[in-house]
């Protein structure tokens, strides 16, 4: 267990220090914050726009985050040969690969919580804005922008300050602060039903990310980074038609029908089978290869 | 008691029987035969030197012992078990030819990571990390990312990482590669001290002076084949001269004619 924990922790540290992971998180936060505030999106339903933007950021950003995270993390181990020192210890290749993917999943979980929490802040901003504006939708974006901007700009400023004066690692500190500030925002005008209604459809998107972590990780254990990324995105593109049925944004609306927890649980169960199949295929391919 | 010690000393820790390895391309066509029917036995407590010129198959042999490469034929036993066995690898420490470290981790985090891979309890891991950082003179740089370290410092972190599990067998691939003379001397002293403490050491090197200083037994490889083996003490004179007599034959380094420019005062022709 200690071995798995060591690899999971190292993988999370690695992704936390990866500028690309920071950029993807910032982009997803920006989408969930700014999309409902854009001028041409003022359809008179700002809270709905905030919900949709948040879920889209979790879906698209989450897929990009998990695919890049898995491929880059495993390819870096193989190409920089750090894997040779790790596998010289009493750990099997299968366990190593599975632990790496678990590390990527926990990093994705942080992304999921950060963007999800920020989306809730943006929804609350849109609600407050709608009350203040009293029908004038052009005034909605103000509070939304103010509440949403804090998790993007503020962490960068604080991380730069801590990096300069206390030698904190910039990227890692910024990612953690983004998560902390987003989560803190949820406690302002705390509304549990809003949280449940938003995170239920968001949870339905999580199995896709888990599956693509396993698939991309398995591909990266055998193919080079470009080939593994291409393969993963081809599978994403060719299965886009499947995504629509799992995009349950309508249940996030207040007063919508009951949350289909059974269906969400079924998605996780189906994902477990598919992800295990991808992981086992990856382990079988990885076990046979020479690491020179 | 002495009989037990003698029996322990005779225990074969690493055994290779008729090992061959041929690298193949994508279409499985053979590209190079790196190791050809190699037999090797490393006994407990000895410092075994795997010597040979570049491309002789030393690193390939080491990687097969570690289970990173699969031999094409033959059998490898590590502590009497297959090299992929977790039980056998738990007794192993490995220092690769180049210091393969995670650049985003600090020296302390690196040691914590390898302590975790050795399943060391946290308290012991912390104690050993501190001792190894002190031993390698890295206490002041312990909390800096290793990505910014010099080659010599990175080498010391890698060496400390290979020792954190207190292995019974230490495999060193070119341990003094890239080190300055003072650090080289320190590493050689460390190897001898570890062997005195009962650790078995298998090291590869093409630096014959280093091998002569520390190794008790040796094997010379050339083109993947054994050309000589024995105990260092049995060689009359210099190991370097002996080495050249074994692998130097047939090697003729010809300088390209265009490089042989006749120089004249005032410039080249």
HADDOCK unambig.tbl for C-alpha pairs under 7 A between the chains (distance, minus, plus):
assign (segid A and resid 2 and name CA) (segid B and resid 116 and name CA) 5.60 0.50 0.50
assign (segid A and resid 2 and name CA) (segid B and resid 119 and name CA) 5.50 0.50 0.50
assign (segid A and resid 3 and name CA) (segid B and resid 116 and name CA) 5.14 0.50 0.50
assign (segid A and resid 3 and name CA) (segid B and resid 117 and name CA) 4.48 0.50 0.50
assign (segid A and resid 3 and name CA) (segid B and resid 119 and name CA) 5.88 0.50 0.50
assign (segid A and resid 6 and name CA) (segid B and resid 113 and name CA) 5.47 0.50 0.50
assign (segid A and resid 6 and name CA) (segid B and resid 116 and name CA) 5.18 0.50 0.50
assign (segid A and resid 6 and name CA) (segid B and resid 117 and name CA) 6.51 0.50 0.50
assign (segid A and resid 14 and name CA) (segid B and resid 104 and name CA) 6.49 0.50 0.50
assign (segid A and resid 17 and name CA) (segid B and resid 104 and name CA) 6.71 0.50 0.50
assign (segid A and resid 80 and name CA) (segid B and resid 100 and name CA) 6.49 0.50 0.50
assign (segid A and resid 81 and name CA) (segid B and resid 100 and name CA) 5.88 0.50 0.50
assign (segid A and resid 82 and name CA) (segid B and resid 100 and name CA) 4.92 0.50 0.50
assign (segid A and resid 82 and name CA) (segid B and resid 101 and name CA) 5.80 0.50 0.50
assign (segid A and resid 82 and name CA) (segid B and resid 102 and name CA) 6.87 0.50 0.50
assign (segid A and resid 85 and name CA) (segid B and resid 94 and name CA) 6.63 0.50 0.50
assign (segid A and resid 88 and name CA) (segid B and resid 66 and name CA) 5.84 0.50 0.50
assign (segid A and resid 88 and name CA) (segid B and resid 89 and name CA) 6.52 0.50 0.50
assign (segid A and resid 88 and name CA) (segid B and resid 94 and name CA) 6.49 0.50 0.50
assign (segid A and resid 89 and name CA) (segid B and resid 89 and name CA) 5.47 0.50 0.50
assign (segid A and resid 89 and name CA) (segid B and resid 90 and name CA) 5.91 0.50 0.50
assign (segid A and resid 89 and name CA) (segid B and resid 92 and name CA) 6.81 0.50 0.50
assign (segid A and resid 89 and name CA) (segid B and resid 117 and name CA) 6.42 0.50 0.50
assign (segid A and resid 89 and name CA) (segid B and resid 118 and name CA) 6.62 0.50 0.50
assign (segid A and resid 90 and name CA) (segid B and resid 86 and name CA) 4.29 0.50 0.50
assign (segid A and resid 90 and name CA) (segid B and resid 87 and name CA) 6.64 0.50 0.50
assign (segid A and resid 90 and name CA) (segid B and resid 89 and name CA) 4.81 0.50 0.50
assign (segid A and resid 90 and name CA) (segid B and resid 90 and name CA) 4.76 0.50 0.50
assign (segid A and resid 91 and name CA) (segid B and resid 86 and name CA) 6.17 0.50 0.50
assign (segid A and resid 290 and name CA) (segid B and resid 68 and name CA) 6.17 0.50 0.50
assign (segid A and resid 290 and name CA) (segid B and resid 69 and name CA) 4.76 0.50 0.50
assign (segid A and resid 290 and name CA) (segid B and resid 70 and name CA) 6.49 0.50 0.50
assign (segid A and resid 291 and name CA) (segid B and resid 68 and name CA) 5.27 0.50 0.50
assign (segid A and resid 291 and name CA) (segid B and resid 69 and name CA) 5.91 0.50 0.50
assign (segid A and resid 292 and name CA) (segid B and resid 69 and name CA) 6.72 0.50 0.50
